[in-house]
């Protein structure tokens, strides 16, 4: 049971990382390193992280459709951690 939740958590983190990378590559006219520098200077990490978490929705519903409820719980937990990270980044 814990292994299944961990798998869901890790898949969600990976999906968010891929979403972050794709967002930067598709919507930024600058290269990846320059985009990261601008995100840091403008303190936009939280907003971009929120958009990058959208693939978690797809992963969550795939796990539910396959009746892998514990993995879906892991995705939900990862999404909550990402939301808390966004909240922290907003104020600091």
C-alpha distances in whole Angstrom, upper triangle without the diagonal:
4,5,5,6,9,10,11,13,14,16,17,19,20,21,23,25,26,27,29,31,32,33,35,36,37,39,40,44,43,41,38,39,42,39,37,40,41,38,38,42,41,38,36,33,31,33,32,28,28,29,27,24,25,24,20,21,22,18,17,19,18,14,15,18,16,14,11,10,7,9,12,11,10,14,15,14,16,19,19,20,22,24,24,26,28,29,30,32,34,35,36
4,5,5,6,9,10,10,12,14,15,16,18,20,21,23,24,26,27,29,30,31,33,35,36,37,38,42,41,39,36,36,39,37,34,37,39,35,35,39,38,35,34,30,29,31,30,26,26,28,26,23,24,23,19,21,22,18,17,20,19,16,17,20,18,16,13,12,8,9,12,10,9,13,14,12,14,17,17,17,20,22,22,23,26,27,27,29,31,33,33
4,5,5,6,9,10,10,12,14,15,16,18,20,21,22,24,26,27,28,30,32,33,34,36,37,40,40,37,34,35,38,36,33,36,38,35,35,38,38,35,34,30,29,31,29,26,26,27,25,22,24,22,19,21,21,17,16,19,18,15,17,19,17,16,12,12,9,9,12,12,10,13,15,14,14,18,19,18,20,23,23,24,26,28,28,29,32,34,33
4,5,5,6,9,10,11,12,14,15,16,18,20,21,22,24,26,27,28,30,31,32,34,36,39,39,37,33,35,37,35,33,36,37,34,34,38,38,35,33,29,28,29,28,25,25,25,23,20,21,19,16,18,18,14,13,15,14,11,13,15,13,12,8,9,6,5,9,9,8,10,13,12,13,16,17,17,19,22,22,23,25,27,28,29,31,33,33
4,5,5,6,9,10,11,12,14,15,17,18,20,21,22,24,26,27,29,30,31,32,34,37,37,35,32,33,36,33,31,34,35,31,32,35,35,32,30,26,25,26,25,22,22,23,21,18,19,18,14,16,17,13,12,15,15,11,13,16,15,13,10,9,5,5,7,6,4,8,10,9,10,13,14,14,16,18,19,20,22,24,24,26,28,30,30
4,5,5,6,8,10,11,12,14,15,16,18,20,21,23,24,25,27,28,30,31,32,36,35,33,29,30,33,31,28,32,33,30,30,33,33,30,28,25,24,26,24,21,21,23,20,17,19,18,15,17,18,14,14,17,16,13,16,19,17,16,12,12,9,7,10,9,6,9,11,10,9,13,14,13,15,18,18,19,21,23,23,24,27,29,29
4,5,5,6,9,10,10,12,14,15,16,18,20,21,22,24,26,27,28,30,31,34,34,32,28,30,32,30,28,31,33,30,30,34,34,31,29,25,24,26,24,21,21,22,19,17,18,16,13,16,15,12,12,15,14,11,14,16,14,14,11,12,9,6,9,10,7,9,12,11,11,14,16,15,16,19,20,20,22,25,25,26,28,30,30
4,6,5,6,9,10,10,12,14,15,16,18,20,21,22,24,26,26,28,29,33,33,31,28,29,32,29,27,31,31,28,29,32,32,29,27,23,22,23,22,18,18,19,17,14,15,13,10,12,12,9,8,12,11,8,11,14,13,13,9,9,7,4,6,7,4,5,8,9,8,11,13,13,14,16,18,18,20,22,23,24,26,28,29
4,6,5,6,9,10,11,12,14,15,17,19,20,21,23,24,25,27,28,31,31,29,26,27,29,27,25,28,29,25,26,29,29,26,24,21,19,21,20,16,16,18,15,12,15,13,10,13,14,11,10,14,14,12,14,17,16,16,13,12,10,7,8,8,4,5,8,7,5,8,10,10,11,14,15,15,17,19,20,21,23,25,25
4,5,5,6,8,10,10,12,14,15,17,18,20,21,22,24,25,27,30,29,27,24,25,27,25,23,26,28,24,25,29,29,26,24,20,20,21,19,16,17,18,15,13,15,13,11,14,15,11,12,16,15,13,16,19,18,18,15,15,13,9,11,11,8,8,11,10,8,11,13,12,12,16,17,16,18,21,21,21,24,26,26
4,5,5,6,9,10,10,12,14,15,16,18,20,21,22,24,25,28,28,26,23,25,27,25,23,27,28,25,26,29,29,26,24,21,20,21,19,16,16,17,14,12,13,10,9,12,11,8,10,13,12,11,14,16,15,16,13,14,12,9,10,11,8,7,11,11,9,11,14,14,13,16,18,17,19,22,23,22,25,27,27
4,5,5,6,9,10,10,12,14,15,16,18,20,20,22,23,27,27,25,22,24,26,23,21,25,25,22,23,27,26,23,21,18,17,18,16,13,13,13,11,8,10,8,6,9,10,7,8,12,12,11,14,16,16,17,14,14,13,9,9,10,8,5,8,9,6,7,11,11,10,13,15,14,15,18,19,19,21,24,24
4,5,5,6,9,10,10,12,14,15,17,18,20,21,22,25,25,23,19,21,23,21,19,22,23,20,20,24,24,21,19,15,15,16,14,11,12,13,10,8,11,10,8,12,13,11,12,15,15,15,17,20,20,20,17,17,16,12,13,13,10,8,11,10,7,8,11,10,9,12,14,12,14,17,17,17,20,22,22
4,5,5,6,8,10,11,12,14,15,16,18,20,21,24,23,21,18,20,22,20,18,22,23,20,21,25,25,22,20,17,17,18,15,13,14,14,10,10,12,10,9,13,13,10,13,16,15,15,18,20,19,21,18,19,17,14,14,15,12,10,14,14,10,12,15,13,12,15,17,16,17,20,20,20,22,25,24
4,5,5,6,9,10,10,12,14,15,16,18,19,23,23,21,18,20,22,20,18,22,23,20,21,25,24,22,19,16,16,16,14,11,12,12,8,7,9,6,6,10,9,8,11,13,13,13,16,18,18,19,17,18,17,14,13,15,13,10,13,14,10,11,14,14,12,15,17,16,16,20,21,20,22,25,25
4,5,5,6,9,10,10,12,14,15,16,17,21,21,20,16,18,20,17,16,19,20,16,18,21,21,18,16,13,12,13,10,8,9,9,5,5,7,6,7,10,11,10,12,15,15,16,18,20,21,22,20,20,19,16,15,16,13,10,12,13,9,9,12,12,9,12,14,13,13,16,17,16,18,21,21
4,5,5,6,9,10,11,12,14,15,16,19,19,17,13,15,18,15,13,17,18,15,17,20,20,18,16,12,13,14,11,9,11,11,7,8,11,10,10,14,14,13,16,18,18,19,21,23,23,25,22,22,21,18,18,19,16,13,16,16,12,12,15,14,11,14,16,14,14,18,18,17,19,22,21
4,5,5,6,8,10,10,12,14,15,18,18,16,13,16,18,15,15,18,19,17,19,22,22,20,17,15,16,15,12,11,13,11,8,9,10,8,10,13,13,12,15,18,17,18,21,22,22,24,22,23,22,19,18,20,17,15,17,18,14,14,18,17,14,17,19,17,17,21,21,20,22,25,24
4,5,5,6,9,10,10,12,13,17,17,16,14,16,18,15,14,18,18,15,18,21,20,18,15,13,13,13,9,8,10,8,4,7,7,6,9,11,12,12,15,17,17,18,20,22,22,24,22,23,23,19,18,20,18,14,16,17,14,13,16,16,13,15,18,16,15,19,20,18,20,23,23
4,6,5,6,9,10,11,12,15,15,14,11,13,14,11,11,14,14,12,14,17,16,15,12,10,11,11,7,6,9,8,5,8,10,10,12,14,15,15,17,20,20,21,24,25,26,27,25,25,25,21,21,22,19,16,18,18,15,14,17,16,12,14,17,14,13,17,18,15,17,20,20
4,5,5,6,9,10,11,13,13,11,8,11,13,10,10,14,15,13,15,18,18,17,14,12,14,14,10,10,13,11,8,11,13,12,14,17,17,17,20,22,22,23,26,27,27,29,27,28,27,23,23,24,22,19,21,21,18,17,20,19,16,18,20,17,17,21,21,18,20,23,23
4,5,5,6,8,10,13,13,12,10,14,15,12,13,16,16,15,18,20,19,19,16,14,16,15,11,12,13,10,8,11,12,11,14,16,15,16,19,21,20,22,25,25,26,28,27,27,27,24,23,25,23,19,21,23,19,18,21,21,17,19,22,20,18,22,23,21,22,25,25
4,6,5,6,8,11,12,12,10,13,14,11,11,15,14,12,15,18,17,16,13,12,13,11,8,9,11,8,7,10,11,11,14,16,16,17,20,21,22,24,26,26,28,30,28,28,28,25,24,25,23,20,21,22,19,17,20,20,16,18,20,18,16,20,21,18,19,23,23
4,6,6,5,9,9,8,7,10,10,7,8,12,11,10,13,15,15,15,12,11,13,12,9,11,13,11,9,13,14,14,17,19,19,20,23,25,25,27,29,30,31,33,31,31,31,28,27,28,26,22,24,25,21,20,22,21,18,19,21,19,17,21,21,18,19,23,22
4,6,6,8,8,8,7,10,11,9,11,14,14,13,16,18,18,18,16,15,17,16,12,14,16,13,12,16,16,16,19,21,20,21,24,26,25,27,30,30,31,33,32,33,32,29,28,30,27,24,26,27,23,22,25,24,21,22,25,22,21,24,25,22,23,26,26
4,6,8,10,10,10,14,14,11,14,16,15,15,18,20,19,20,16,16,18,16,13,15,16,13,12,16,15,15,18,20,19,21,24,25,25,27,29,29,31,33,32,32,33,29,28,30,28,25,26,27,24,23,26,25,22,23,26,23,21,25,26,23,24,27,27
4,7,9,11,11,14,13,10,13,15,13,13,16,18,16,17,14,14,16,14,11,14,15,12,12,16,15,16,19,20,21,22,25,26,26,29,30,31,32,35,33,34,34,31,29,31,29,26,27,28,25,23,25,25,21,22,25,22,20,23,24,21,21,25,25
4,5,7,8,11,9,7,10,12,10,11,14,15,14,16,13,14,16,14,12,15,16,14,14,18,18,19,22,23,24,25,27,29,29,31,33,34,35,37,36,36,36,33,31,33,31,27,29,29,26,24,27,26,22,23,25,23,20,24,24,21,21,25,24
4,7,9,12,10,8,12,13,12,13,16,17,16,18,16,17,20,18,15,18,20,18,18,21,21,22,25,27,27,28,31,32,32,35,37,37,38,41,39,40,39,36,35,36,34,31,32,33,30,28,30,30,26,27,29,26,24,27,28,24,24,28,27
4,7,8,6,6,10,10,10,12,14,15,15,17,15,16,19,18,15,18,20,18,18,22,23,23,26,28,28,29,32,33,33,35,38,38,39,41,40,40,39,36,35,36,34,31,32,33,29,28,30,29,25,27,28,25,24,27,27,23,24,27,25
4,6,6,6,9,10,11,12,14,16,16,18,16,16,20,19,16,18,21,19,18,21,22,22,25,27,27,28,31,33,32,34,37,37,38,40,38,39,38,35,34,35,33,30,32,32,28,27,30,28,25,27,28,25,24,27,27,23,24,27,26
4,6,5,6,9,10,11,12,14,15,16,15,14,17,17,14,15,18,17,15,18,20,20,22,25,25,25,28,30,30,31,34,35,35,37,35,36,35,31,31,32,29,27,28,28,25,24,26,25,21,23,25,22,21,24,24,20,22,25,23
4,5,5,6,9,10,11,12,14,15,15,14,17,18,15,16,20,19,17,20,22,23,25,27,28,28,30,33,32,34,36,38,38,40,37,38,36,33,33,34,31,28,30,29,26,25,27,25,22,24,25,22,21,24,23,20,22,24,22
4,5,5,6,9,10,11,12,14,13,14,17,17,15,17,20,19,18,22,23,24,26,29,29,30,32,34,34,36,38,39,40,42,39,40,39,35,35,35,33,30,32,31,28,27,29,27,23,25,26,22,21,24,23,20,21,23,21
4,5,5,6,9,10,10,12,10,11,14,14,11,14,16,15,15,18,20,21,23,25,26,27,29,31,31,33,35,36,37,39,37,37,36,33,32,33,30,27,28,28,25,24,26,24,20,22,23,20,18,21,21,17,18,21,20
4,5,5,6,9,10,10,9,9,12,13,11,12,15,15,14,17,19,20,22,24,25,26,28,30,31,32,34,35,36,38,35,35,34,31,30,31,28,25,27,26,22,22,23,21,18,20,21,17,16,19,18,15,16,19,17
4,5,5,6,9,10,10,10,14,15,13,15,18,18,17,20,23,24,25,28,29,29,31,34,34,35,37,39,40,41,39,38,37,34,34,34,31,29,30,29,25,25,26,24,21,22,22,19,18,20,19,15,17,19,17
4,5,5,6,8,8,10,13,13,12,14,17,17,17,20,22,23,25,27,29,29,31,33,34,35,37,39,40,41,39,39,38,35,34,34,32,29,30,29,26,25,26,24,21,21,22,19,17,20,19,15,16,18,16
4,6,5,6,5,6,9,10,8,11,13,13,14,16,19,20,22,24,26,26,28,30,31,32,34,36,37,38,36,35,34,31,30,30,28,26,26,25,22,21,22,20,17,18,19,15,13,16,15,12,13,15,14
4,6,5,7,7,10,12,11,12,15,16,16,18,21,23,24,26,28,28,29,32,33,34,36,38,39,40,37,36,35,32,31,31,29,27,27,26,23,22,22,20,17,18,18,15,14,16,14,11,12,14,12
4,6,8,10,12,13,13,15,18,19,19,21,24,26,27,29,31,31,33,35,36,37,39,41,42,43,41,40,38,36,35,34,32,30,30,29,26,25,25,23,21,21,21,18,16,18,16,13,13,14,13
4,5,8,11,11,11,14,16,16,17,20,22,24,25,27,29,30,31,33,35,36,37,39,41,42,39,38,37,35,34,33,31,29,29,28,25,24,24,22,19,19,20,17,14,16,15,12,11,13,12
4,6,8,9,10,11,13,15,16,18,20,22,23,25,27,28,28,31,33,33,35,37,38,39,37,35,34,32,31,30,28,26,25,25,22,20,21,19,16,16,16,13,11,12,12,8,8,10,9
4,6,5,6,8,10,11,12,14,17,19,20,22,24,25,26,28,30,30,32,34,35,36,34,33,32,30,28,28,26,24,23,23,20,18,19,18,14,14,15,13,10,12,12,9,8,11,11
4,6,5,6,9,10,10,12,15,17,17,20,22,22,23,26,27,28,29,32,33,33,31,30,29,27,25,25,23,21,21,20,17,16,16,15,11,12,13,10,8,11,11,7,8,12,11
4,6,5,6,9,10,11,13,16,16,18,20,21,21,24,26,26,27,30,31,32,29,28,27,25,23,23,21,19,18,18,15,13,13,12,9,9,10,7,4,7,8,6,6,10,10
4,5,5,7,9,10,12,15,16,17,19,20,21,23,25,26,27,29,31,32,30,29,28,26,24,24,22,19,19,19,17,14,15,15,11,10,12,11,7,10,12,9,8,12,13
4,5,5,6,9,10,13,14,16,18,19,20,22,23,25,26,28,29,30,29,28,27,25,23,23,22,19,19,19,16,14,16,15,11,12,14,12,9,12,14,11,11,15,15
4,5,5,6,9,11,12,14,16,16,17,20,21,22,24,26,27,28,26,25,24,21,20,20,18,15,16,16,13,11,12,11,8,9,11,9,7,11,12,10,11,15,15
4,5,5,7,10,11,12,15,15,16,18,20,21,22,24,26,26,25,24,23,21,19,19,18,15,14,15,12,9,11,11,8,7,10,10,7,10,12,11,11,15,16
4,5,6,9,10,11,13,15,16,17,19,21,22,23,25,26,25,24,24,22,19,20,19,16,16,17,14,12,14,14,11,11,14,13,11,14,16,14,14,18,19
4,5,7,9,11,12,13,14,17,18,19,21,22,24,25,23,23,23,20,18,19,17,14,15,16,13,11,14,13,10,11,14,13,11,15,16,15,16,19,20
4,6,6,8,10,10,11,14,15,16,17,19,21,22,20,19,19,16,14,15,14,10,11,12,10,7,10,11,8,9,12,12,11,14,16,15,16,19,20
4,5,6,8,9,10,12,13,15,16,18,20,21,20,19,20,17,15,16,15,12,12,14,12,9,13,14,11,12,15,15,14,16,19,18,18,22,23
4,5,5,6,9,10,11,13,14,16,17,19,17,18,18,15,13,15,14,10,12,14,12,10,14,15,13,14,17,17,16,19,21,20,21,25,26
4,5,5,6,9,10,10,12,14,15,16,15,14,15,12,10,12,11,7,8,11,9,7,11,12,10,12,15,15,15,18,20,20,21,24,25
4,5,5,6,9,10,11,12,14,15,15,14,15,13,10,12,12,9,9,12,11,9,12,14,13,13,17,18,17,19,22,22,22,25,27
4,5,5,6,9,10,11,12,14,14,14,16,13,11,14,14,10,12,15,14,12,16,17,16,17,20,21,20,23,25,25,25,29,30
4,6,5,6,9,10,11,12,11,12,13,9,8,11,11,7,10,13,12,11,15,16,15,17,20,20,20,23,25,24,26,29,30
4,6,5,6,9,10,11,9,9,10,8,5,8,9,6,7,11,11,10,13,15,14,15,18,19,20,22,24,24,25,28,29
4,5,5,6,9,10,10,10,12,10,8,11,12,10,11,14,14,13,16,18,18,19,22,23,23,25,27,27,28,31,33
4,5,5,6,9,9,10,12,10,8,12,13,11,13,16,16,15,18,20,20,21,24,24,25,27,29,29,30,33,34
4,5,5,6,5,7,9,6,5,9,10,9,11,14,14,14,17,19,19,20,23,24,24,27,28,29,30,33,34
4,5,5,6,6,9,8,6,9,12,11,11,15,16,15,17,20,20,21,24,25,25,27,29,30,31,34,35
4,5,8,9,12,11,10,13,15,14,15,18,19,18,21,23,23,24,27,28,28,30,33,33,34,37,38
4,6,8,11,10,10,13,14,14,16,18,19,19,22,24,24,25,28,29,30,32,34,34,35,38,39
4,6,9,9,9,11,13,14,15,17,19,19,21,23,24,25,27,29,29,31,33,34,35,38,39
4,6,6,6,9,10,11,13,15,16,17,19,20,21,23,25,26,27,29,31,32,33,36,37
4,5,5,6,9,10,10,12,14,15,16,18,20,21,23,24,26,27,29,30,31,34,35
4,5,5,6,9,10,10,12,14,15,17,18,20,21,23,24,26,27,29,30,32,33
4,5,5,6,9,10,11,12,14,15,17,18,20,21,23,24,26,27,29,31,32
4,5,5,6,9,10,11,12,14,15,16,18,20,21,23,24,26,27,29,30
4,5,5,6,9,10,11,12,14,15,17,18,20,21,23,24,26,28,29
4,5,5,6,9,10,11,12,14,15,16,18,20,21,22,24,26,27
4,5,5,6,9,10,10,12,14,15,16,18,20,21,22,25,26
4,5,5,6,9,10,10,12,14,15,17,18,20,21,23,24
4,5,5,6,9,10,11,12,14,15,17,18,20,22,23
4,5,5,6,9,10,10,12,14,15,16,18,20,21
4,5,5,6,9,10,10,12,14,15,16,19,20
4,5,5,6,9,10,11,12,14,15,17,18
4,5,5,6,9,10,11,12,14,16,16
4,5,5,6,9,10,10,12,15,15
4,5,5,6,9,10,11,13,14
4,5,5,6,9,10,11,12
4,5,5,6,9,10,11
4,5,5,6,9,10
4,5,5,7,9
4,5,6,6
4,6,5
4,6
4
